[in-house]
C-alpha cells in the first residue's frame, strides 16, 4: 500500500519533448514549475516539473522508474543558461552547414544542449515525405561541436509551431501548443463537422498548416449532445407539421426545422419524430402484401 501513495513527478526536458516520469524519492516539496536534475540515457538532464501524480494513477504502475537526483540549485540553473546561450549560434552554424552541403529539403528549427553539455540535439523539419540521408551533415556538425555528442531529431509541423511560439489563429497571445498542450491528439475533419464548424480552410487550419488542436476540445461534448438528434436534411414530423431539419443546435438539444407552410421552427428531440422513408421495408425485410 505504501507504494501506491508514492508521488511520481513528470518532467519535461524540452519545449517539444514528451513528459517522463520519475519517483520523487527523498526530494520533498516539489511543485509544478520547479526544476530537478536527473540521470537519463542521454546523460544528466535538467527538467521542468509539469506533473505531480500518485503512482496508482499511472498506467504500468509496477514498472521501475528512476529517482530524481535533486532539486535544481541556482548554480544548476546558471549552468543550464550558459549552455542555452550557445544554442542560437548552433542553429546558425547548422543552417550554414546544411546550405553548404546541399540540404535544401531540411529546415533547422532549434538546438538543445543537455544539462551538462555532453549531448547536443539539433531539431529539424522536412517539407517532403522522403527520408533524408543525414550522414554528411551529422558528421560535419559533430566535428564543429565536439566533444558534445551530436544528434539530429526530426519534428513535425505541430512541433515546429510549438517551438516557435507566436500568436494563435484565434487571437490568443500564445498558441495552445506552446502554452499548455503536452501532447498532440489526432484531429480529423469529422470533429469540425460534428460541431457545425465551417470547413473553410482558414477557419479550421492552425498556424502550423494542420487542423487546429482546439477542434478536439469540445468534440466529445458535441458527440454526446448530438445523440438522439436527427441530422441535417432529415425529414421529421413536428407538432406544427412535416418539415426538414436545416440546423442542429447540439448543446441546446434542439433542431431547427423548415416547415413549408410556416417557415423555421425550433424543437427539442422529444417534440419531433423522424419520418421513415416512403420505400422503407419492415424490419424483417419482407415486403408488405395487399393479399389478405
C-alpha positions in Angstrom: 0.0 0.0 0.0 2.9 2.3 0.7 3.9 2.2 -2.9 0.5 3.4 -4.1 1.0 6.6 -2.0 4.4 7.3 -3.6 4.5 10.6 -5.6 5.5 10.5 -9.2 7.0 13.6 -10.8 6.5 14.3 -14.5 9.5 16.2 -16.1 9.8 17.7 -19.5 13.3 18.4 -20.8 12.5 20.4 -23.9 9.6 22.5 -25.2 8.6 19.9 -27.7 9.5 16.8 -25.7 7.3 14.3 -24.1 6.8 14.0 -20.3 8.9 11.5 -18.5 8.1 10.2 -15.0 10.4 9.8 -12.1 10.0 9.0 -8.4 10.3 11.9 -6.1 12.4 9.7 -3.7 13.8 11.9 -0.9 13.2 15.2 -2.7 10.2 16.8 -0.9 8.2 19.9 -1.5 8.5 19.9 -5.3 5.7 21.9 -7.1 4.8 22.4 -10.7 7.2 24.9 -12.2 10.2 23.7 -10.2 13.3 22.3 -11.9 15.0 19.0 -11.0 18.2 17.2 -12.0 18.0 13.5 -13.1 20.2 11.0 -14.9 18.9 9.7 -18.3 20.2 7.7 -21.2 21.4 11.0 -22.7 23.3 11.9 -19.6 22.4 14.3 -16.8 19.4 16.5 -17.6 17.6 19.4 -16.0 13.8 19.1 -16.4 10.9 21.2 -15.5 8.2 19.7 -13.2 4.9 19.7 -15.1 3.0 17.0 -13.3 2.7 15.6 -9.7 0.6 12.4 -9.7 0.2 9.4 -7.3 1.8 6.2 -8.6 -1.6 4.5 -8.6 -3.0 6.9 -11.3 -0.3 6.0 -13.9 -0.6 3.0 -16.3 2.0 0.4 -15.7 2.4 1.4 -12.1 4.6 -1.6 -11.3 7.3 -0.5 -13.8 10.5 0.7 -12.1 11.3 4.4 -12.5 14.5 6.3 -11.9 14.6 8.6 -9.0 15.1 12.4 -9.1 18.7 13.2 -8.0 18.0 16.6 -6.6 16.1 19.8 -6.8 17.9 22.2 -9.2 20.1 24.7 -7.4 20.8 28.3 -8.5 24.1 27.0 -9.8 22.4 24.3 -11.8 20.1 26.9 -13.4 23.1 29.1 -14.3 24.9 26.2 -15.9 21.8 25.4 -18.0 21.5 29.0 -19.0 25.2 29.1 -20.1 24.6 26.2 -22.5 21.3 27.8 -23.7 23.1 30.9 -24.7 25.2 28.8 -27.2 22.1 27.3 -28.8 21.3 30.2 -31.2 24.9 30.1 -32.6 24.5 26.3 -33.1 21.4 26.9 -35.2 23.2 29.5 -37.3 26.1 27.1 -37.9 23.8 24.2 -38.6 21.9 26.2 -41.2 25.1 27.3 -42.8 26.4 23.7 -43.0 23.0 22.5 -44.4 23.2 25.1 -47.2 26.9 24.3 -47.9 26.2 20.6 -48.2 23.1 21.0 -50.4 20.5 20.0 -47.8 17.8 22.2 -49.3 14.9 20.0 -48.1 15.5 20.4 -44.4 14.8 23.3 -42.1 16.9 23.7 -39.0 14.4 24.8 -36.2 16.3 24.8 -33.0 19.1 23.2 -30.9 19.2 21.9 -27.3 22.2 21.1 -25.2 21.9 18.7 -22.3 22.3 20.0 -18.8 26.0 19.1 -18.6 26.7 20.0 -22.3 27.7 16.4 -23.2 24.9 16.0 -25.7 23.6 18.3 -28.4 20.3 17.7 -30.2 19.5 19.6 -33.4 15.8 19.8 -34.3 14.8 19.9 -37.9 11.8 19.7 -40.2 11.4 18.5 -43.8 8.9 19.7 -46.4 8.6 16.4 -48.2 7.8 12.8 -47.1 11.0 11.4 -48.4 13.6 10.2 -45.9 16.8 12.4 -45.9 20.3 10.9 -45.6 21.8 13.0 -42.8 25.1 11.3 -42.5 27.1 14.1 -44.1 25.6 16.9 -42.1 25.8 15.0 -38.9 29.5 14.3 -39.4 30.1 18.0 -40.2 28.2 19.1 -37.1 29.9 16.6 -34.9 33.3 18.0 -36.0 32.1 21.5 -35.2 30.6 20.9 -31.8 32.9 18.1 -30.4 33.2 16.9 -27.7 29.4 17.1 -27.4 27.6 14.1 -28.9 25.5 15.5 -31.8 22.1 14.0 -32.6 19.6 15.2 -35.2 16.0 14.8 -34.4 13.2 15.4 -36.9 10.0 17.1 -35.7 6.6 17.6 -37.3 4.8 20.9 -38.3 2.9 21.0 -35.0 6.1 20.7 -33.0 7.7 23.5 -35.1 4.8 25.8 -34.3 5.0 24.8 -30.6 8.7 25.7 -30.5 8.5 28.9 -32.5 5.5 30.1 -30.4 3.7 33.2 -31.6 0.0 34.3 -31.6 -2.7 31.7 -32.3 -5.1 31.9 -35.2 -7.9 32.6 -32.7 -6.2 35.8 -31.4 -4.6 34.4 -28.2 -1.2 35.9 -27.5 0.3 32.4 -27.2 -0.7 29.3 -29.2 -2.2 26.5 -27.2 0.6 24.2 -28.2 3.2 26.5 -26.7 1.2 27.4 -23.7 -0.2 24.2 -22.2 -0.5 21.2 -24.6 1.8 18.4 -23.6 1.0 16.1 -26.5 -0.9 16.3 -29.8 -4.1 14.3 -30.2 -5.3 13.0 -33.6 -7.5 15.6 -35.3 -10.0 14.9 -38.1 -12.4 16.8 -40.3 -15.2 14.9 -38.6 -14.6 16.8 -35.4 -15.4 20.1 -37.2 -18.5 18.6 -38.9 -19.8 17.3 -35.6 -19.5 20.8 -34.0 -21.1 22.5 -37.0 -17.9 24.5 -37.7 -17.3 25.9 -41.2 -14.9 23.7 -43.2 -13.3 26.7 -44.8 -9.5 26.0 -44.6 -8.8 29.4 -42.8 -11.4 28.5 -40.2 -10.1 25.1 -39.2 -6.4 25.3 -40.0 -3.8 26.4 -37.4 -0.6 28.3 -37.9 1.2 25.0 -38.4 -0.8 24.3 -41.5 -2.6 21.3 -39.8 -6.1 21.1 -38.4 -6.4 23.1 -35.2 -5.8 21.3 -32.0 -8.8 23.1 -30.4 -11.2 21.1 -32.6 -10.7 18.3 -30.1 -11.5 20.4 -27.0 -15.4 20.1 -27.2 -15.7 17.3 -29.7 -16.7 14.7 -27.0 -19.4 17.0 -25.6 -20.9 17.6 -29.0 -20.8 13.9 -29.9 -22.8 13.1 -26.7 -25.2 16.1 -27.2 -26.0 15.0 -30.7 -27.1 11.5 -29.8 -30.8 11.3 -30.3 -31.0 14.4 -32.6 -31.7 13.9 -36.3 -29.1 15.0 -38.8 -29.5 17.9 -41.2 -31.8 17.3 -44.2 -33.7 14.6 -42.3 -37.5 14.8 -42.7 -39.3 15.0 -39.4 -42.8 15.2 -38.1 -43.4 18.1 -35.6 -46.4 19.4 -33.7 -46.7 22.1 -36.4 -46.5 19.7 -39.4 -43.9 17.9 -41.5 -40.6 19.6 -42.3 -36.9 19.2 -42.9 -34.0 19.7 -40.4 -31.9 22.6 -41.5 -29.7 23.1 -38.4 -28.7 21.1 -35.3 -28.1 23.0 -32.1 -26.4 20.2 -30.2 -25.6 21.9 -26.9 -29.2 23.2 -26.6 -30.6 19.8 -27.5 -32.7 21.2 -30.3 -33.1 21.2 -34.1 -34.3 23.9 -36.4 -36.9 22.6 -38.8 -38.2 24.3 -42.0 -41.9 23.7 -42.5 -43.1 24.8 -45.9 -46.4 26.3 -44.7 -44.8 28.1 -41.7 -41.1 28.6 -42.0 -38.3 27.9 -39.5 -39.2 26.5 -36.1 -37.1 25.1 -33.3 -38.0 21.9 -31.5 -36.5 19.6 -28.8 -35.8 16.0 -29.7 -38.9 15.0 -27.6 -41.1 17.1 -29.8 -40.2 15.6 -33.1 -40.2 12.2 -34.8 -38.1 11.2 -37.8 -40.2 10.4 -40.8 -39.3 7.0 -42.2 -38.5 6.8 -46.0 -41.6 6.0 -48.1 -40.0 2.9 -49.6 -38.7 1.6 -46.3 -39.3 -2.1 -45.8 -40.4 -3.7 -42.5 -37.6 -4.7 -40.1 -38.0 -8.4 -41.1 -37.0 -7.4 -44.6 -40.3 -8.8 -46.2 -42.4 -6.5 -48.3 -46.0 -5.9 -47.2 -48.6 -7.7 -49.3 -52.1 -6.5 -50.1 -53.4 -10.1 -50.1 -55.4 -11.0 -47.1 
